[in-house]
Amino acid sequence: MTQDGVRTEGERLLPLDALRGLILVLMAVDHASYFVARMHPNEFWGIPLPNYESLWAFLTRVISHPCAPGFFFLLGIGMVLFAQSRSRMGWSQARISRHFLKRGVLLILLQFFVENPCWLMGPSGSLEPPGGRDQVWFHFGVLFALGAAMIMGALLLHLKWGLVLGLSAAALILTWLVTPDPSRVEHLFSPLVRILMIPGRTGMAQVTYAVVPWAGIAGLGMVFGRRLSSDADRAYRSAALTGLLFLLTFPVLRLLGSFGSIHPYEGGGLIAFFNVTKYPPSAAYLLLTLGACLLVLWMFSRIGPGLKQWGKPLMVYGRTPMFFYLAHLYLYALVGLLTASRAEGSLPFMYLIWLAGLVILYPACLWYGRFKAGTRSDSIWRLF
């Protein structure tokens, strides 16, 4: 901080970079589990929630649950902070919007031409819908939803924060209202409905991340980003209170009602209690995961500049998120192909590969971060 106690711009962003880095590290556990141990449950609305053979197997999956909501929430924050910083550099609103449109389209192209081929290196050698074995040709995953959310967010940047908050909440509530009973899983919704609201497969198209609810989470991040830009300390304190409120509300929702849970809790112990629907993100899932993200964000804010020391790996990963994401997918996919005969179902071996992967990726991300920092403010390399 400066001598008068006010956070500098860099210090204000440290907790965001650290949270992004932590999310990437935890996400890598899930993808190493898929490619190396060949274990990857799906919490899909139209099929029963997965059963776990052990607490360890459940924790391996559940620790990655905050990753997707965290990514979309941080996307919204980043859009607001980026727009403000470029506005101070003299960029017009039109130029800022064009930047986000271009970046959103790039993310969508990366989904189909860079990420999707990697999934073909997985256990089945094909793209599969949750609960089925039929191959599909078009997979709409997280990068597609991030790109679509960014394009939609570009249209919301200059609206009043109250309106953005209302639209974001409406996107989530509407999703919970229209998600069908699991008995209708075979109903052939149109591809457009799939892409927007109800994940699943229609024909040769498979959607895991429907755009509307995940864009709603990004909208919540935009609201937080505006608060962060005006008063960082107050914003981080509000993150702690909101996160605690979310976590306290989670058990109430699980025990007392089914609205927004999609798969209501029907007893069966702690694993069943915390086993929640992710596709689309249920209310219970979001209360649990966003609550955790907000509390961790607050904790990182309390550490402050100390993050530069003990949290350096997280900062390095967090400042090169797209580079890390694509590189770690192909790294673990290749290792999975080489070790398929002996690694399947072995969590201890998978965790060793996960750690080794992080070690390999660290210098690569360090190099790319330095390279990116040396490019122009509108360089395409900064999109990674």
Secondary structure by P-SEA (a helix, b strand, c coil): ccccccccccccaaaaaaaaaaaaaaaaaaaaaaccccbbbbbcccccccccccaaaaaacccccaaaaaaaaaaaaaaaaaaaaaaaacccaaaaaaaaaaaaaaaaaaacccaaaaaaaccccccccccccccccccccaaaaaaaaaaaaaaaccccaaaaaaaaaaaaaaaaaaccccccccccccaaaaacccccccccbbbccccaaaaaaaaaaaaaaaaaaacaaaaaaaaaaaaaaaaaaaaaaaccccccccccccccccccccccccccccaaaaaaaaaaaaaaaaaaaaacccccccaaaaaaaaacaaaaaaaaaaaaaaaaaaccccccccaaaaaaaaaaaaaaaaaaaaaaaaaaaacccccccccc
